[in-house]
Amino acid sequence: MTLTHTATSIPLDTSMIFFNADLSTNAGNVALTLDDGTIPGQLMKFEVVATGADGGDFFTVTITSAIDEDHDEIVFNAAAEEALCLWNGEAWIILEHDGATVS
């Protein structure tokens, strides 16, 4: 599923989310929440397919039930940044991320 800068939520009925917006044209910041998964083992992959970035526009994913408070937010602000999350039945675990900032 591809989300643009007008997205308001992350659907849980898919396992691959692409963020697609031209971040270099001040599309605006997008803040989305990753709610609890639906089944243990569910994977959610995020990838930015945006063109450009000016450092001021970004996609932020806040994880409702993260494995810990140091891993409850992922910020993407450039093309090709990505993250892979796993729902273990109680929390999302960030298995890997490339370029994205996790805090």
PEURSUL-V272329 format. One record per backbone hydrogen bond with DSSP energy under -1.0 kcal/mol. NH is the residue of the N-H (numbers start at 1). CO is the residue of the C=O. Records with the same first field share a line. If there is no record, write none. Layout:
BEGIN
NH: CO + CO
END
This chain:
BEGIN
3: 18
7: 4
17: 45
18: 1
19: 47
20: 3
23: 21
24: 51
25: 22
30: 58
32: 60
34: 62
41: 87
42: 39
44: 85
45: 15
46: 83
47: 17
48: 81
49: 19
59: 76
60: 30
61: 74
62: 32
63: 72
64: 34
67: 92
71: 68
74: 61
75: 101
76: 59
80: 48
81: 78
82: 98
83: 46
84: 96
85: 44
86: 93
87: 42
88: 91
92: 65
93: 86
95: 84 + 93
96: 84
98: 82
101: 75
103: 73
END
